[in-house]
Amino acid sequence: MALSAVVTLPTSSLPVGAPDIQALVTVHNSGSSEVFVTNAVPTLYSTSEGEPRSSLKQNLGNVYLPPSSPVSPSIDLPLTFSVVFNSGSGLGTMSVGCRIYGSDGSITEATPATITIVGVNQEA
């Protein structure tokens, strides 16, 4: 598989109800030919659950894909999407990931980033 990806977040902790943050997905191509990103689907789940819950999909924005999104060999393609942690998100450690679909038929799960969501009166 030529594509790999990693999600990074601007902070490691936030209070519930904080303004949305931008997640960065860096897609890398270690192959020898160009691959286009045809779709990217963000995921969000509590690390205590281990898989995405459909109820948390409302907390994720769409991934912005440039009209032409080639990932050339040895070149990174940055993609972003917004994430909001409201009262429906719950508290605790959340995992923010992204599934990347390549024009070569590959499906790549980005290495997720984690963030701790705390109550409003707790220290973030």
Summary of the structure (lengths in Angstrom):
residues: 124
radius of gyration: 15.1
end to end distance: 38.1
largest distance: 51.2
contacts: 373
relative contact order: 0.35
helix: 7%
strand: 50%
